[in-house]
């Protein structure tokens, strides 16, 4: 069981931003921006390539709700998803990073 599955199950705590029956958004424990939230499906999919198109559409609606709650919808934000080892994916559970809260500099996000 990966860390996100443990969070969904309630075995690990998280600082929730928004939750519904299908998705969960919570603050990243190692933020790369003033606001750094992860949005995940509650069903387990390894990465973007495995996500059903219908669920991706529903997740987009959920993310729009999250950025509204965070107060960054108008000021701007960045969405990132990493796919596979070369893409920098660390947890094998599809997720978006939602980054905002100030001017974002790309170099600060790249190792």
FIKOLZA-1660 file (N, C-alpha, C; in steps of 0.1 Angstrom, whole numbers, plus 5000, padded with zeros to 4 digits):
% residues 111
   i   px   py   pz ch aa at
   1 5009 4988 5000  A  X  N
   1 5000 5000 5000  A  X CA
   1 5009 5012 5000  A  X  C
   2 5007 5022 4991  A  X  N
   2 5015 5034 4990  A  X CA
   2 5010 5044 5000  A  X  C
   3 5017 5055 5001  A  X  N
   3 5014 5065 5011  A  X CA
   3 5001 5072 5008  A  X  C
   4 4997 5074 4996  A  X  N
   4 4984 5080 4993  A  X CA
   4 4972 5071 4996  A  X  C
   5 4974 5058 4994  A  X  N
   5 4964 5048 4998  A  X CA
   5 4962 5048 5013  A  X  C
   6 4973 5050 5020  A  X  N
   6 4972 5051 5035  A  X CA
   6 4965 5063 5040  A  X  C
   7 4967 5074 5033  A  X  N
   7 4960 5087 5036  A  X CA
   7 4945 5085 5033  A  X  C
   8 4942 5080 5022  A  X  N
   8 4928 5078 5018  A  X CA
   8 4921 5069 5028  A  X  C
   9 4928 5058 5032  A  X  N
   9 4922 5049 5042  A  X CA
   9 4921 5055 5056  A  X  C
  10 4929 5066 5059  A  X  N
  10 4928 5072 5072  A  X CA
  10 4939 5067 5081  A  X  C
  11 4948 5059 5076  A  X  N
  11 4959 5054 5084  A  X CA
  11 4970 5064 5086  A  X  C
  12 4971 5074 5077  A  X  N
  12 4981 5085 5078  A  X CA
  12 4973 5098 5078  A  X  C
  13 4977 5108 5086  A  X  N
  13 4970 5120 5086  A  X CA
  13 4974 5129 5074  A  X  C
  14 4965 5139 5071  A  X  N
  14 4968 5149 5061  A  X CA
  14 4961 5161 5065  A  X  C
  15 4965 5172 5059  A  X  N
  15 4958 5185 5061  A  X CA
  15 4950 5187 5049  A  X  C
  16 4937 5183 5050  A  X  N
  16 4928 5183 5039  A  X CA
  16 4924 5198 5035  A  X  C
  17 4922 5199 5022  A  X  N
  17 4917 5212 5016  A  X CA
  17 4903 5209 5011  A  X  C
  18 4901 5198 5005  A  X  N
  18 4887 5195 4999  A  X CA
  18 4887 5180 4997  A  X  C
  19 4874 5175 4999  A  X  N
  19 4872 5160 4997  A  X CA
  19 4858 5158 4992  A  X  C
  20 4857 5149 4983  A  X  N
  20 4843 5144 4979  A  X CA
  20 4844 5128 4978  A  X  C
  21 4834 5122 4972  A  X  N
  21 4834 5108 4972  A  X CA
  21 4845 5102 4963  A  X  C
  22 4850 5110 4953  A  X  N
  22 4860 5104 4943  A  X CA
  22 4874 5110 4945  A  X  C
  23 4875 5121 4951  A  X  N
  23 4888 5128 4951  A  X CA
  23 4891 5134 4965  A  X  C
  24 4904 5136 4967  A  X  N
  24 4909 5142 4979  A  X CA
  24 4920 5152 4976  A  X  C
  25 4920 5164 4982  A  X  N
  25 4931 5174 4980  A  X CA
  25 4936 5177 4994  A  X  C
  26 4950 5177 4995  A  X  N
  26 4956 5180 5008  A  X CA
  26 4970 5186 5006  A  X  C
  27 4975 5193 5016  A  X  N
  27 4987 5200 5015  A  X CA
  27 4999 5190 5014  A  X  C
  28 5009 5193 5005  A  X  N
  28 5021 5185 5004  A  X CA
  28 5029 5187 5016  A  X  C
  29 5036 5177 5021  A  X  N
  29 5044 5178 5033  A  X CA
  29 5058 5184 5030  A  X  C
  30 5061 5185 5018  A  X  N
  30 5074 5191 5014  A  X CA
  30 5071 5201 5003  A  X  C
  31 5065 5213 5006  A  X  N
  31 5061 5222 4996  A  X CA
  31 5072 5228 4988  A  X  C
  32 5069 5230 4975  A  X  N
  32 5078 5237 4966  A  X CA
  32 5073 5251 4962  A  X  C
  33 5063 5255 4968  A  X  N
  33 5057 5268 4965  A  X CA
  33 5049 5273 4978  A  X  C
  34 5046 5286 4979  A  X  N
  34 5038 5290 4991  A  X CA
  34 5026 5282 4993  A  X  C
  35 5019 5278 4982  A  X  N
  35 5008 5269 4983  A  X CA
  35 5011 5257 4974  A  X  C
  36 5011 5245 4980  A  X  N
  36 5014 5233 4973  A  X CA
  36 5005 5222 4978  A  X  C
  37 4995 5219 4970  A  X  N
  37 4985 5209 4974  A  X CA
  37 4985 5198 4964  A  X  C
  38 4982 5186 4968  A  X  N
  38 4981 5174 4960  A  X CA
  38 4966 5171 4958  A  X  C
  39 4962 5168 4946  A  X  N
  39 4949 5163 4943  A  X CA
  39 4950 5149 4938  A  X  C
  40 4943 5139 4944  A  X  N
  40 4944 5125 4941  A  X CA
  40 4930 5119 4939  A  X  C
  41 4929 5109 4930  A  X  N
  41 4916 5101 4930  A  X CA
  41 4917 5091 4942  A  X  C
  42 4905 5088 4947  A  X  N
  42 4905 5078 4958  A  X CA
  42 4907 5064 4952  A  X  C
  43 4903 5062 4939  A  X  N
  43 4906 5049 4933  A  X CA
  43 4921 5049 4929  A  X  C
  44 4927 5038 4929  A  X  N
  44 4942 5037 4926  A  X CA
  44 4944 5035 4912  A  X  C
  45 4951 5045 4906  A  X  N
  45 4956 5044 4892  A  X CA
  45 4971 5048 4893  A  X  C
  46 4979 5041 4886  A  X  N
  46 4994 5043 4887  A  X CA
  46 4997 5058 4883  A  X  C
  47 4992 5062 4871  A  X  N
  47 4996 5075 4866  A  X CA
  47 4986 5080 4856  A  X  C
  48 4989 5091 4850  A  X  N
  48 4980 5098 4840  A  X CA
  48 4976 5088 4829  A  X  C
  49 4985 5080 4825  A  X  N
  49 4982 5071 4814  A  X CA
  49 4971 5061 4817  A  X  C
  50 4969 5057 4830  A  X  N
  50 4959 5048 4834  A  X CA
  50 4946 5054 4837  A  X  C
  51 4945 5067 4838  A  X  N
  51 4933 5073 4843  A  X CA
  51 4922 5073 4832  A  X  C
  52 4910 5068 4835  A  X  N
  52 4899 5068 4825  A  X CA
  52 4895 5083 4822  A  X  C
  53 4892 5085 4809  A  X  N
  53 4890 5099 4804  A  X CA
  53 4878 5105 4812  A  X  C
  54 4868 5098 4816  A  X  N
  54 4857 5104 4823  A  X CA
  54 4861 5108 4837  A  X  C
  55 4869 5101 4843  A  X  N
  55 4874 5104 4856  A  X CA
  55 4883 5116 4856  A  X  C
  56 4891 5118 4845  A  X  N
  56 4900 5129 4843  A  X CA
  56 4891 5142 4842  A  X  C
  57 4880 5141 4835  A  X  N
  57 4871 5152 4834  A  X CA
  57 4865 5156 4847  A  X  C
  58 4861 5146 4855  A  X  N
  58 4856 5149 4868  A  X CA
  58 4867 5155 4878  A  X  C
  59 4879 5150 4876  A  X  N
  59 4890 5155 4884  A  X CA
  59 4893 5170 4881  A  X  C
  60 4891 5174 4868  A  X  N
  60 4893 5187 4864  A  X CA
  60 4883 5197 4871  A  X  C
  61 4871 5192 4872  A  X  N
  61 4861 5200 4879  A  X CA
  61 4864 5201 4894  A  X  C
  62 4869 5190 4900  A  X  N
  62 4873 5190 4914  A  X CA
  62 4885 5200 4916  A  X  C
  63 4895 5200 4907  A  X  N
  63 4906 5209 4909  A  X CA
  63 4902 5224 4908  A  X  C
  64 4892 5227 4899  A  X  N
  64 4887 5240 4899  A  X CA
  64 4881 5244 4912  A  X  C
  65 4874 5235 4919  A  X  N
  65 4869 5238 4932  A  X CA
  65 4880 5240 4942  A  X  C
  66 4890 5232 4941  A  X  N
  66 4902 5233 4950  A  X CA
  66 4908 5247 4949  A  X  C
  67 4911 5251 4937  A  X  N
  67 4918 5264 4935  A  X CA
  67 4909 5276 4939  A  X  C
  68 4896 5274 4939  A  X  N
  68 4887 5284 4944  A  X CA
  68 4888 5285 4959  A  X  C
  69 4888 5273 4966  A  X  N
  69 4889 5273 4980  A  X CA
  69 4903 5279 4984  A  X  C
  70 4913 5276 4977  A  X  N
  70 4927 5281 4980  A  X CA
  70 4928 5296 4977  A  X  C
  71 4919 5301 4970  A  X  N
  71 4920 5316 4966  A  X CA
  71 4930 5319 4956  A  X  C
  72 4934 5309 4947  A  X  N
  72 4944 5312 4937  A  X CA
  72 4938 5311 4923  A  X  C
  73 4925 5309 4921  A  X  N
  73 4919 5307 4908  A  X CA
  73 4922 5319 4899  A  X  C
  74 4921 5331 4904  A  X  N
  74 4923 5343 4896  A  X CA
  74 4938 5347 4895  A  X  C
  75 4945 5346 4906  A  X  N
  75 4960 5350 4906  A  X CA
  75 4968 5341 4898  A  X  C
  76 4965 5328 4897  A  X  N
  76 4972 5319 4889  A  X CA
  76 4978 5307 4897  A  X  C
  77 4981 5296 4890  A  X  N
  77 4986 5285 4897  A  X CA
  77 4992 5276 4886  A  X  C
  78 4999 5265 4890  A  X  N
  78 5005 5256 4881  A  X CA
  78 5000 5242 4885  A  X  C
  79 4997 5234 4874  A  X  N
  79 4993 5220 4876  A  X CA
  79 5004 5211 4871  A  X  C
  80 5009 5202 4878  A  X  N
  80 5019 5193 4874  A  X CA
  80 5015 5178 4878  A  X  C
  81 5017 5169 4868  A  X  N
  81 5017 5155 4871  A  X CA
  81 5029 5148 4866  A  X  C
  82 5036 5140 4874  A  X  N
  82 5048 5133 4869  A  X CA
  82 5044 5119 4866  A  X  C
  83 5050 5114 4855  A  X  N
  83 5046 5101 4850  A  X CA
  83 5059 5093 4848  A  X  C
  84 5060 5082 4856  A  X  N
  84 5071 5073 4855  A  X CA
  84 5084 5078 4861  A  X  C
  85 5094 5070 4861  A  X  N
  85 5107 5073 4867  A  X CA
  85 5114 5085 4860  A  X  C
  86 5114 5086 4847  A  X  N
  86 5120 5097 4840  A  X CA
  86 5112 5110 4841  A  X  C
  87 5100 5109 4844  A  X  N
  87 5091 5121 4847  A  X CA
  87 5092 5125 4861  A  X  C
  88 5099 5118 4870  A  X  N
  88 5100 5122 4884  A  X CA
  88 5089 5117 4893  A  X  C
  89 5081 5107 4889  A  X  N
  89 5071 5102 4897  A  X CA
  89 5076 5095 4909  A  X  C
  90 5073 5099 4921  A  X  N
  90 5078 5092 4933  A  X CA
  90 5068 5082 4939  A  X  C
  91 5055 5086 4938  A  X  N
  91 5045 5077 4944  A  X CA
  91 5036 5072 4933  A  X  C
  92 5035 5058 4932  A  X  N
  92 5028 5052 4920  A  X CA
  92 5013 5053 4922  A  X  C
  93 5008 5065 4923  A  X  N
  93 4994 5068 4925  A  X CA
  93 4991 5081 4918  A  X  C
  94 4983 5081 4907  A  X  N
  94 4981 5094 4900  A  X CA
  94 4978 5105 4909  A  X  C
  95 4984 5117 4906  A  X  N
  95 4981 5129 4914  A  X CA
  95 4986 5141 4906  A  X  C
  96 4979 5152 4909  A  X  N
  96 4983 5165 4905  A  X CA
  96 4989 5173 4916  A  X  C
  97 5000 5180 4913  A  X  N
  97 5005 5190 4922  A  X CA
  97 4998 5203 4918  A  X  C
  98 4993 5210 4928  A  X  N
  98 4987 5224 4925  A  X CA
  98 4996 5234 4933  A  X  C
  99 5003 5242 4925  A  X  N
  99 5012 5251 4931  A  X CA
  99 5008 5266 4928  A  X  C
 100 5009 5274 4938  A  X  N
 100 5005 5288 4937  A  X CA
 100 5009 5296 4949  A  X  C
 101 5002 5308 4950  A  X  N
 101 5005 5316 4962  A  X CA
 101 5016 5326 4959  A  X  C
 102 5021 5328 4947  A  X  N
 102 5031 5337 4944  A  X CA
 102 5037 5335 4930  A  X  C
 103 5046 5343 4926  A  X  N
 103 5052 5341 4913  A  X CA
 103 5060 5328 4913  A  X  C
 104 5058 5319 4904  A  X  N
 104 5065 5306 4904  A  X CA
 104 5076 5307 4894  A  X  C
 105 5088 5302 4899  A  X  N
 105 5100 5302 4890  A  X CA
 105 5102 5287 4887  A  X  C
 106 5103 5284 4874  A  X  N
 106 5104 5270 4870  A  X CA
 106 5117 5263 4876  A  X  C
 107 5128 5271 4876  A  X  N
 107 5141 5265 4881  A  X CA
 107 5140 5260 4895  A  X  C
 108 5132 5266 4903  A  X  N
 108 5130 5261 4917  A  X CA
 108 5123 5248 4918  A  X  C
 109 5116 5244 4908  A  X  N
 109 5109 5231 4908  A  X CA
 109 5117 5220 4902  A  X  C
 110 5128 5223 4895  A  X  N
 110 5135 5213 4888  A  X CA
 110 5148 5210 4896  A  X  C
 111 5150 5197 4898  A  X  N
 111 5163 5193 4905  A  X CA
 111 5174 5192 4896  A  X  C
% end
